[in-house]
Amino acid sequence: MTSADPALRTIYLGQFEHAHADAIAAALEYAGIAWTYKQFGAFTRFFFAGEWGVRLYVDARRAAEAATIAASVPEPPPARG
């Protein structure tokens, strides 16, 4: 979700596996909470083992609500393949 509000400040919500981040983002959208993300590429993951998945950032004014929403979204089962 993008916002045209130049005063919008975001705060780090957490780092999640891709499918889980997608589900959380959908729940944040439904709640009307502005969010953004940072996803690391293969080069970064190769050199920095701690950089995995997707980092989500949310509207700082609604951080507590966003954290509650994120905690309520179950992690999807691992992909079979």
Backbone as CSV, one residue per row, in Angstrom:
resi,resn,N_x,N_y,N_z,CA_x,CA_y,CA_z,C_x,C_y,C_z
1,MET,0.857,-1.162,0.000,0.000,0.000,0.000,0.906,1.227,0.000
2,THR,0.626,2.129,-0.823,1.399,3.357,-0.846,0.547,4.482,-0.297
3,SER,1.209,5.517,0.139,0.492,6.657,0.686,1.052,7.929,0.083
4,ALA,0.177,8.865,-0.228,0.604,10.158,-0.763,0.949,11.117,0.360
5,ASP,0.782,10.688,1.594,1.035,11.532,2.758,2.541,11.653,3.003
6,PRO,3.140,12.829,2.761,4.581,12.979,2.968,4.977,12.918,4.445
7,ALA,4.009,13.044,5.342,4.305,12.986,6.777,4.282,11.559,7.307
8,LEU,3.948,10.599,6.457,3.875,9.207,6.898,5.258,8.720,7.311
9,ARG,5.336,8.192,8.529,6.568,7.566,9.013,6.289,6.087,9.191
10,THR,7.241,5.262,8.813,7.064,3.823,8.985,7.998,3.313,10.066
11,ILE,7.631,2.160,10.603,8.420,1.506,11.632,8.515,0.025,11.269
12,TYR,9.613,-0.596,11.637,9.871,-2.002,11.328,8.880,-2.894,12.065
13,LEU,8.187,-3.751,11.327,7.245,-4.691,11.922,7.904,-6.048,12.161
14,GLY,8.695,-6.510,11.202,9.346,-7.803,11.366,9.810,-8.365,10.047
15,GLN,10.483,-9.508,10.143,11.015,-10.201,8.967,10.271,-11.524,8.848
16,PHE,9.724,-11.802,7.663,8.847,-12.947,7.474,9.195,-13.686,6.189
17,GLU,8.839,-14.973,6.154,8.942,-15.735,4.916,7.997,-15.099,3.903
18,HIS,8.256,-15.282,2.623,7.497,-14.613,1.562,5.982,-14.829,1.667
19,ALA,5.557,-16.075,1.772,4.115,-16.357,1.804,3.463,-15.749,3.046
20,HIS,4.165,-15.793,4.177,3.626,-15.224,5.408,3.534,-13.701,5.284
21,ALA,4.545,-13.083,4.697,4.532,-11.631,4.489,3.364,-11.230,3.595
22,ASP,3.087,-12.016,2.563,1.953,-11.735,1.675,0.638,-11.770,2.442
23,ALA,0.477,-12.775,3.310,-0.758,-12.903,4.086,-0.904,-11.744,5.074
24,ILE,0.189,-11.352,5.707,0.154,-10.230,6.647,-0.163,-8.941,5.899
25,ALA,0.456,-8.744,4.748,0.208,-7.543,3.951,-1.275,-7.444,3.571
26,ALA,-1.880,-8.566,3.221,-3.301,-8.567,2.878,-4.147,-8.152,4.080
27,ALA,-3.793,-8.652,5.260,-4.536,-8.297,6.475,-4.341,-6.825,6.824
28,LEU,-3.132,-6.301,6.616,-2.875,-4.874,6.862,-3.686,-4.019,5.901
29,GLU,-3.733,-4.433,4.638,-4.534,-3.717,3.640,-5.995,-3.674,4.066
30,TYR,-6.510,-4.818,4.495,-7.905,-4.920,4.907,-8.193,-3.963,6.071
31,ALA,-7.218,-3.814,6.977,-7.377,-2.934,8.138,-7.110,-1.469,7.793
32,GLY,-6.653,-1.211,6.576,-6.378,0.165,6.157,-5.086,0.735,6.724
33,ILE,-4.141,-0.142,7.033,-2.855,0.286,7.584,-1.836,0.389,6.454
34,ALA,-1.217,1.553,6.322,-0.186,1.750,5.297,1.022,0.875,5.631
35,TRP,1.607,0.278,4.605,2.768,-0.590,4.802,3.658,-0.532,3.573
36,THR,4.878,-0.977,3.770,5.824,-1.139,2.678,6.731,-2.310,3.038
37,TYR,7.614,-2.677,2.137,8.465,-3.837,2.394,9.849,-3.637,1.792
38,LYS,10.767,-4.505,2.222,12.099,-4.578,1.637,12.399,-6.056,1.463
39,GLN,12.705,-6.426,0.247,13.009,-7.821,-0.074,14.428,-7.881,-0.599
40,PHE,15.208,-8.793,-0.077,16.601,-8.894,-0.462,16.782,-9.812,-1.656
41,GLY,17.699,-9.455,-2.530,17.992,-10.248,-3.708,18.979,-11.358,-3.409
42,ALA,19.252,-12.173,-4.407,20.139,-13.325,-4.258,21.549,-12.912,-3.864
43,PHE,22.035,-11.810,-4.413,23.383,-11.347,-4.103,23.521,-11.034,-2.615
44,THR,22.567,-10.321,-2.072,22.605,-9.956,-0.648,22.484,-11.192,0.224
45,ARG,21.566,-12.108,-0.127,21.401,-13.327,0.666,22.668,-14.171,0.649
46,PHE,23.408,-14.170,-0.455,24.630,-14.957,-0.559,25.697,-14.432,0.404
47,PHE,25.841,-13.120,0.480,26.901,-12.533,1.305,26.486,-12.262,2.750
48,PHE,25.205,-12.171,3.002,24.725,-11.868,4.347,23.653,-12.886,4.729
49,ALA,24.071,-13.929,5.434,23.176,-15.052,5.751,21.951,-14.632,6.553
50,GLY,22.031,-13.556,7.329,20.897,-13.112,8.134,19.835,-12.389,7.341
51,GLU,20.102,-12.121,6.079,19.143,-11.405,5.234,18.328,-12.412,4.439
52,TRP,17.170,-12.730,4.927,16.286,-13.694,4.279,14.884,-13.106,4.273
53,GLY,14.029,-13.623,3.458,12.624,-13.250,3.478,12.347,-11.792,3.178
54,VAL,11.282,-11.318,3.780,10.762,-9.979,3.523,10.658,-9.226,4.842
55,ARG,11.136,-7.993,4.853,10.964,-7.127,6.020,9.774,-6.221,5.757
56,LEU,8.845,-6.189,6.698,7.672,-5.335,6.570,7.817,-4.113,7.472
57,TYR,7.365,-2.987,6.959,7.354,-1.719,7.684,5.926,-1.179,7.626
58,VAL,5.458,-0.616,8.736,4.076,-0.138,8.817,4.029,1.294,9.332
59,ASP,2.868,1.921,9.142,2.604,3.259,9.656,2.918,3.284,11.156
60,ALA,3.840,4.136,11.555,4.284,4.187,12.951,3.138,4.497,13.906
61,ARG,2.159,5.251,13.443,1.026,5.615,14.316,0.138,4.417,14.623
62,ARG,0.216,3.389,13.805,-0.640,2.212,13.984,0.187,0.941,14.199
63,ALA,1.397,1.119,14.730,2.322,-0.008,14.901,1.776,-1.079,15.838
64,ALA,1.172,-0.687,16.937,0.652,-1.674,17.889,-0.456,-2.511,17.248
65,GLU,-1.352,-1.859,16.525,-2.431,-2.564,15.838,-1.859,-3.498,14.778
66,ALA,-0.864,-3.024,14.044,-0.238,-3.846,13.005,0.450,-5.064,13.605
67,ALA,1.098,-4.899,14.750,1.763,-6.029,15.408,0.742,-7.074,15.847
68,THR,-0.397,-6.626,16.343,-1.460,-7.551,16.740,-1.983,-8.312,15.526
69,ILE,-2.168,-7.606,14.426,-2.636,-8.247,13.191,-1.608,-9.267,12.710
70,ALA,-0.336,-8.879,12.678,0.715,-9.800,12.212,0.769,-11.056,13.064
71,ALA,0.609,-10.889,14.385,0.648,-12.045,15.272,-0.547,-12.968,15.077
72,SER,-1.643,-12.425,14.572,-2.854,-13.243,14.389,-2.893,-13.975,13.043
73,VAL,-1.993,-13.620,12.139,-1.979,-14.264,10.821,-1.124,-15.532,10.904
74,PRO,-1.748,-16.691,10.720,-0.972,-17.947,10.831,0.027,-18.087,9.679
75,GLU,1.138,-18.719,9.989,2.124,-18.998,8.942,1.571,-20.070,8.020
76,PRO,1.684,-19.865,6.715,1.227,-20.902,5.789,2.087,-22.159,5.930
77,PRO,1.529,-23.317,5.625,2.340,-24.541,5.681,3.474,-24.470,4.660
78,PRO,4.569,-25.167,4.917,5.688,-25.149,3.959,5.250,-25.672,2.596
79,ALA,5.814,-25.073,1.567,5.495,-25.501,0.197,6.056,-26.887,-0.043
80,ARG,5.281,-27.676,-0.709,5.749,-29.031,-1.065,6.379,-28.976,-2.435
81,GLY,7.429,-29.671,-2.583,8.015,-29.645,-3.906,9.202,-30.424,-3.978
